[in-house]
Amino acid sequence: MRSVVFAYQKTPFAQHENFKDLMSDFKDMNKSIKQVDLAAIVSVLLDLSFPFSNLGVFHPAFYPSENLTEVHAAFMTNLNQFETYLKAYCDATK
């Protein structure tokens, strides 16, 4: 199954220049944004916590700040959310 993501704003996205410089590092991520990633992307755009059972990854191009340290922190928050969910799932299913 495929989903389409179309994002537009009158000014370039905050990460536009950083993303352009680092595009080769995100080659695999750019090939497809999975439907499961949409919850993570929307969470970042709306400045909300990642949903507890989220298994998606936000795309750095959508991050609303130019600060790469904040992007890294958001990735770590996303990773910690995965870990918390997987631990809870493993505990619940033994």
Secondary structure in CASP SS format (residue, H / E / C, confidence):
PFRMAT SS
TARGET T0000
AUTHOR 0000-0000-0000
METHOD secondary structure of the structure
MODEL  1
M C 1.00
R C 1.00
S C 1.00
V C 1.00
V C 1.00
F C 1.00
A C 1.00
Y C 1.00
Q C 1.00
K C 1.00
T C 1.00
P C 1.00
F C 1.00
A C 1.00
Q C 1.00
H H 1.00
E H 1.00
N H 1.00
F H 1.00
K H 1.00
D H 1.00
L H 1.00
M H 1.00
S H 1.00
D H 1.00
F H 1.00
K H 1.00
D H 1.00
M H 1.00
N H 1.00
K H 1.00
S C 1.00
I C 1.00
K C 1.00
Q H 1.00
V H 1.00
D H 1.00
L H 1.00
A H 1.00
A H 1.00
I H 1.00
V H 1.00
S H 1.00
V H 1.00
L H 1.00
L C 1.00
D C 1.00
L C 1.00
S C 1.00
F C 1.00
P C 1.00
F C 1.00
S C 1.00
N C 1.00
L C 1.00
G C 1.00
V C 1.00
F C 1.00
H C 1.00
P H 1.00
A H 1.00
F H 1.00
Y C 1.00
P C 1.00
S C 1.00
E C 1.00
N C 1.00
L H 1.00
T H 1.00
E H 1.00
V H 1.00
H H 1.00
A H 1.00
A H 1.00
F H 1.00
M H 1.00
T H 1.00
N H 1.00
L H 1.00
N H 1.00
Q H 1.00
F H 1.00
E H 1.00
T H 1.00
Y H 1.00
L H 1.00
K H 1.00
A H 1.00
Y H 1.00
C H 1.00
D H 1.00
A H 1.00
T H 1.00
K C 1.00
END
